[in-house]
């Protein structure tokens, strides 16, 4: 992986000013720092101002694991052209289906959360997320969640993350599907995607470096992204670089 903000990588981002682009971002851990309470998540004022300017200069998307309505309320004054929620399920052209397949998992996970301190079930309608960040025994909590999901009558897709396990219907669109759809809808010649977590690997795993520039927040040898930002705070530097390139372009 290469640090996209280094001078020798300048050409990577400048490509976005010479073609019809699309800029897409995850929200939690990317535009906004990870916080202990998920309801407290939001962009720093500096990030918000920079992101708002980026949205004025480029066609922009946010593809989040949150429900679409939830993440939309956290974008403040930024005029984002496309907002996709539920890990790519909600807000795309494909009809969102499979929610009924979550019913058994919803019941079983609700029971587990009720008797396990530190667990929280986030029900987003089209997907579920079990948070165990507040658990005193996170490894044990993770194992308990996995056991419950392993006993379901019909298997669902379980995706790990930063102190969470996401549960989605089998065959549901993922962030990679959403990214390809948005590229087609916007007629983008080149796109940028920035994310920080396991579900963002669905975009990185597309492995289309000439078409989609993939940047991971935080370096990871296990990631399929070609580029990285050293930390979430560096998102401001990336946004500023994009603004400078666009405003300085002939």
C-alpha positions as a Python dict, from the first residue, in 0.01 Angstrom:
ca = {
    (1, 'X'): (0, 0, 0),
    (2, 'X'): (116, 353, -76),
    (3, 'X'): (45, 671, 119),
    (4, 'X'): (-174, 864, -124),
    (5, 'X'): (-75, 1201, 26),
    (6, 'X'): (294, 1168, -53),
    (7, 'X'): (423, 1396, -328),
    (8, 'X'): (522, 1104, -547),
    (9, 'X'): (157, 992, -558),
    (10, 'X'): (31, 1331, -681),
    (11, 'X'): (-60, 1194, -1023),
    (12, 'X'): (-302, 946, -867),
    (13, 'X'): (-538, 1218, -747),
    (14, 'X'): (-478, 1460, -1034),
    (15, 'X'): (-640, 1206, -1267),
    (16, 'X'): (-971, 1304, -1108),
    (17, 'X'): (-949, 1658, -1249),
    (18, 'X'): (-886, 1545, -1608),
    (19, 'X'): (-1182, 1310, -1648),
    (20, 'X'): (-1547, 1277, -1553),
    (21, 'X'): (-1507, 1171, -1186),
    (22, 'X'): (-1708, 1033, -898),
    (23, 'X'): (-1583, 1065, -539),
    (24, 'X'): (-1730, 818, -287),
    (25, 'X'): (-1669, 789, 86),
    (26, 'X'): (-1768, 569, 376),
    (27, 'X'): (-1890, 766, 678),
    (28, 'X'): (-1793, 619, 1018),
    (29, 'X'): (-1417, 592, 1047),
    (30, 'X'): (-1368, 781, 721),
    (31, 'X'): (-1548, 1116, 707),
    (32, 'X'): (-1622, 1093, 1080),
    (33, 'X'): (-1402, 952, 1358),
    (34, 'X'): (-1504, 633, 1535),
    (35, 'X'): (-1672, 719, 1866),
    (36, 'X'): (-1783, 505, 2157),
    (37, 'X'): (-2151, 592, 2117),
    (38, 'X'): (-2270, 548, 1758),
    (39, 'X'): (-2538, 817, 1799),
    (40, 'X'): (-2263, 1071, 1871),
    (41, 'X'): (-2088, 1020, 1537),
    (42, 'X'): (-2035, 1325, 1319),
    (43, 'X'): (-1779, 1505, 1110),
    (44, 'X'): (-1543, 1750, 1275),
    (45, 'X'): (-1627, 2112, 1176),
    (46, 'X'): (-1309, 2135, 965),
    (47, 'X'): (-1394, 1813, 783),
    (48, 'X'): (-1751, 1926, 727),
    (49, 'X'): (-1637, 2252, 567),
    (50, 'X'): (-1387, 2076, 342),
    (51, 'X'): (-1630, 1802, 245),
    (52, 'X'): (-1898, 2057, 161),
    (53, 'X'): (-1654, 2228, -76),
    (54, 'X'): (-1560, 1894, -235),
    (55, 'X'): (-1930, 1828, -297),
    (56, 'X'): (-1953, 2162, -478),
    (57, 'X'): (-1660, 2075, -703),
    (58, 'X'): (-1717, 1704, -773),
    (59, 'X'): (-2006, 1457, -806),
    (60, 'X'): (-1993, 1289, -465),
    (61, 'X'): (-2139, 984, -292),
    (62, 'X'): (-2152, 847, 60),
    (63, 'X'): (-2188, 469, 91),
    (64, 'X'): (-2245, 382, 456),
    (65, 'X'): (-2336, 86, 673),
    (66, 'X'): (-2585, 309, 851),
    (67, 'X'): (-2943, 333, 736),
    (68, 'X'): (-2971, 587, 456),
    (69, 'X'): (-3189, 829, 654),
    (70, 'X'): (-2950, 809, 950),
    (71, 'X'): (-2633, 891, 757),
    (72, 'X'): (-2812, 1163, 555),
    (73, 'X'): (-2882, 1358, 875),
    (74, 'X'): (-2509, 1353, 961),
    (75, 'X'): (-2387, 1515, 639),
    (76, 'X'): (-2478, 1864, 761),
    (77, 'X'): (-2469, 2117, 478),
    (78, 'X'): (-2276, 1901, 233),
    (79, 'X'): (-2477, 1857, -88),
    (80, 'X'): (-2400, 1490, -155),
    (81, 'X'): (-2538, 1372, -488),
    (82, 'X'): (-2578, 1005, -393),
    (83, 'X'): (-2640, 861, -46),
    (84, 'X'): (-2647, 481, -12),
    (85, 'X'): (-2713, 305, 319),
    (86, 'X'): (-2717, -43, 471),
    (87, 'X'): (-2381, -147, 323),
    (88, 'X'): (-2499, -87, -35),
    (89, 'X'): (-2851, -229, -2),
    (90, 'X'): (-3048, 92, 41),
    (91, 'X'): (-3059, 374, -212),
    (92, 'X'): (-2937, 197, -523),
    (93, 'X'): (-3133, 117, -835),
    (94, 'X'): (-3177, -249, -738),
    (95, 'X'): (-3485, -309, -528),
    (96, 'X'): (-3400, -381, -165),
    (97, 'X'): (-3518, -732, -89),
    (98, 'X'): (-3456, -1001, 170),
    (99, 'X'): (-3550, -808, 485),
    (100, 'X'): (-3788, -1086, 589),
    (101, 'X'): (-3491, -1324, 595),
    (102, 'X'): (-3357, -1128, 892),
    (103, 'X'): (-3658, -1208, 1112),
    (104, 'X'): (-3512, -1517, 1278),
    (105, 'X'): (-3175, -1347, 1336),
    (106, 'X'): (-3353, -1043, 1480),
    (107, 'X'): (-3538, -1255, 1737),
    (108, 'X'): (-3235, -1461, 1836),
    (109, 'X'): (-3000, -1163, 1857),
    (110, 'X'): (-3253, -962, 2058),
    (111, 'X'): (-3259, -1246, 2310),
    (112, 'X'): (-2879, -1261, 2322),
    (113, 'X'): (-2846, -886, 2373),
    (114, 'X'): (-3104, -889, 2654),
    (115, 'X'): (-2897, -1131, 2859),
    (116, 'X'): (-2546, -1013, 2766),
    (117, 'X'): (-2419, -686, 2917),
    (118, 'X'): (-2239, -456, 2676),
    (119, 'X'): (-2411, -578, 2359),
    (120, 'X'): (-2638, -358, 2149),
    (121, 'X'): (-2848, -455, 1849),
    (122, 'X'): (-2887, -190, 1579),
    (123, 'X'): (-3186, -281, 1362),
    (124, 'X'): (-3167, -97, 1029),
    (125, 'X'): (-3456, -280, 867),
    (126, 'X'): (-3256, -413, 573),
    (127, 'X'): (-2958, -521, 784),
    (128, 'X'): (-2864, -577, 1147),
    (129, 'X'): (-2551, -479, 1338),
    (130, 'X'): (-2450, -615, 1676),
    (131, 'X'): (-2218, -376, 1861),
    (132, 'X'): (-1988, -516, 2131),
    (133, 'X'): (-1759, -217, 2185),
    (134, 'X'): (-1900, -168, 2537),
    (135, 'X'): (-1858, -533, 2636),
    (136, 'X'): (-1609, -609, 2913),
    (137, 'X'): (-1523, -933, 2736),
    (138, 'X'): (-1526, -851, 2362),
    (139, 'X'): (-1376, -1181, 2244),
    (140, 'X'): (-1638, -1380, 2435),
    (141, 'X'): (-1912, -1150, 2305),
    (142, 'X'): (-1796, -1199, 1949),
    (143, 'X'): (-1799, -1576, 1992),
    (144, 'X'): (-2152, -1566, 2138),
    (145, 'X'): (-2281, -1364, 1841),
    (146, 'X'): (-2115, -1601, 1597),
    (147, 'X'): (-2271, -1902, 1771),
    (148, 'X'): (-2618, -1754, 1742),
    (149, 'X'): (-2574, -1679, 1374),
    (150, 'X'): (-2438, -2028, 1315),
    (151, 'X'): (-2762, -2183, 1442),
    (152, 'X'): (-2994, -1994, 1205),
    (153, 'X'): (-3224, -2204, 990),
    (154, 'X'): (-3113, -2011, 682),
    (155, 'X'): (-2757, -1876, 682),
    (156, 'X'): (-2708, -1501, 644),
    (157, 'X'): (-2397, -1308, 548),
    (158, 'X'): (-2208, -1199, 860),
    (159, 'X'): (-1937, -937, 817),
    (160, 'X'): (-1700, -840, 1095),
    (161, 'X'): (-1583, -487, 1163),
    (162, 'X'): (-1453, -261, 1436),
    (163, 'X'): (-1623, -412, 1743),
    (164, 'X'): (-1929, -501, 1536),
    (165, 'X'): (-2076, -789, 1341),
    (166, 'X'): (-2299, -689, 1050),
    (167, 'X'): (-2572, -923, 929),
    (168, 'X'): (-2721, -891, 581),
    (169, 'X'): (-2951, -1110, 368),
    (170, 'X'): (-2775, -1355, 136),
    (171, 'X'): (-2733, -1217, -213),
    (172, 'X'): (-2801, -858, -107),
    (173, 'X'): (-2608, -583, -290),
    (174, 'X'): (-2285, -484, -117),
    (175, 'X'): (-2074, -169, -130),
    (176, 'X'): (-1891, -296, -437),
    (177, 'X'): (-2221, -341, -621),
    (178, 'X'): (-2330, 7, -512),
    (179, 'X'): (-2003, 160, -632),
    (180, 'X'): (-2027, 3, -976),
    (181, 'X'): (-2389, 112, -1006),
    (182, 'X'): (-2307, 471, -911),
    (183, 'X'): (-2017, 479, -1157),
    (184, 'X'): (-2254, 371, -1432),
    (185, 'X'): (-2531, 609, -1324),
    (186, 'X'): (-2297, 908, -1310),
    (187, 'X'): (-2111, 803, -1627),
    (188, 'X'): (-1786, 835, -1430),
    (189, 'X'): (-1466, 775, -1625),
    (190, 'X'): (-1263, 748, -1306),
    (191, 'X'): (-1376, 718, -943),
    (192, 'X'): (-1233, 744, -594),
    (193, 'X'): (-1345, 537, -297),
    (194, 'X'): (-1228, 590, 61),
    (195, 'X'): (-1319, 352, 343),
    (196, 'X'): (-1180, 204, 661),
    (197, 'X'): (-1350, -124, 746),
    (198, 'X'): (-1426, -478, 636),
    (199, 'X'): (-1737, -393, 432),
    (200, 'X'): (-1530, -141, 233),
    (201, 'X'): (-1320, -432, 108),
    (202, 'X'): (-1614, -517, -118),
    (203, 'X'): (-1513, -208, -317),
    (204, 'X'): (-1140, -263, -283),
    (205, 'X'): (-1181, -624, -400),
    (206, 'X'): (-1317, -502, -734),
    (207, 'X'): (-951, -443, -823),
    (208, 'X'): (-1009, -193, -1103),
    (209, 'X'): (-715, 43, -1042),
    (210, 'X'): (-754, 227, -1372),
    (211, 'X'): (-1120, 296, -1303),
    (212, 'X'): (-1152, 310, -922),
    (213, 'X'): (-881, 458, -698),
    (214, 'X'): (-915, 275, -366),
    (215, 'X'): (-789, 435, -44),
    (216, 'X'): (-806, 271, 298),
    (217, 'X'): (-804, 477, 618),
    (218, 'X'): (-528, 309, 815),
    (219, 'X'): (-262, 90, 660),
    (220, 'X'): (-338, -282, 652),
    (221, 'X'): (-140, -552, 471),
    (222, 'X'): (-461, -757, 451),
    (223, 'X'): (-646, -490, 253),
    (224, 'X'): (-697, -500, -123),
    (225, 'X'): (-672, -119, -145),
    (226, 'X'): (-372, 18, -331),
    (227, 'X'): (-344, 337, -125),
    (228, 'X'): (-392, 444, 235),
    (229, 'X'): (-425, 739, 469),
    (230, 'X'): (-223, 701, 791),
    (231, 'X'): (-520, 789, 1013),
    (232, 'X'): (-877, 919, 1005),
    (233, 'X'): (-751, 1271, 1081),
    (234, 'X'): (-573, 1268, 745),
    (235, 'X'): (-910, 1280, 567),
    (236, 'X'): (-887, 1658, 595),
    (237, 'X'): (-557, 1654, 407),
    (238, 'X'): (-708, 1440, 134),
    (239, 'X'): (-1012, 1665, 97),
    (240, 'X'): (-790, 1975, 86),
    (241, 'X'): (-570, 1812, -179),
    (242, 'X'): (-875, 1735, -394),
    (243, 'X'): (-998, 2093, -360),
    (244, 'X'): (-658, 2238, -450),
    (245, 'X'): (-624, 2013, -755),
    (246, 'X'): (-969, 2102, -884),
    (247, 'X'): (-943, 2475, -822),
    (248, 'X'): (-598, 2483, -977),
    (249, 'X'): (-697, 2283, -1282),
    (250, 'X'): (-710, 2475, -1612),
}
